[in-house]
């Protein structure tokens, strides 16, 4: 994306994460922040703010001030992409919405990245990750199988999902512009992005399965699938779902009455998933984590020890592929897909 100029009117995580990725892919990014208050992320998580926004040209402009408005407009006139994350109507009040710009900027790709999109009864509602998960059906499937819904998976799934759909959309629009010469407007709703991921679950659920928890049981309680604690306190993720993996698991671990031909088929094991997992948990407790992980790998069973984030840069798999870059803030995961011409790490 060398030579592609991006004007970024976003704050917090979704938009800045999107433009952070564009920067790694070679784009030049100008981030325009509100005066005095700036980006709220700078106050709530200054390190994350620095990681997402360093190497962008960050400037504060008051769009109500004619001189600052003119500066913002000049940046837009020279841009290929504009990304904004305000509630619907904010950019229009400043005359910087797509309709106001498309005549003077016919090649501009204009992306509005918001929680619920530009139209509909919820369009102007405030929101955060958990709200978008609730509106997409994901929250109803989150949490303990027999407990209350839990807010996500430890990372802001909806925010990051929306960012990546926004990125894939704008990259496609840039490709389309190469053919047509025309820019376009993209209305990216975070809720709709994460709802699209529900395709992986929607066709196996009945409406009643959510309220009575059977939906969660279906996806979270699967035989020989889960995180199991070893004797030395390590957790192993084991996923011996298929029949052939089940046979290989039994070649390493003795789980008593379930190691019989009666349970050779997944359809039978699924009916006894809770009991099988309880027996497997007791069996894993008899092993040291590293030893059992090695034995299961040798038997070609899907297994991986659980690692904390600060352990990841030293893992042989990640270090062999150069996944992490050293920065002033510590190791940072680079853009995970390498393209011809990309540098080894973050752009300066």
ABEGO torsion letter per residue (X at the ends): XBGBBBBBABBEAAAAAAAAAAAAAGBBBBBBBBBGAEBAAAAABAAAAAAAABGBBBBBBBAABAAAAAAAAAAAAABABBBBABBBGAAAAAGABAAAAAAABAABBBBBBBAAEABEAAAABBBBAAAAAAAAGAAAABEBAABBBBBEAGBBAAAAAAAAAAAAAAAAAAAAAAAAGBBBBBBBBAAAAAAAAAAAAAAABBAAAAAAGAAAAAAABBBGBEBBBBAAGBBBBBBBABAAAAAAAAAABBAEAABBAAAABAAAAAAAAAAAAAAAAAAAAABBAAAAAAAAAAAGBBBBBBBBAAAAAABAAAAAAGABBBBAAEBBBBBABBBBGBBABBBX
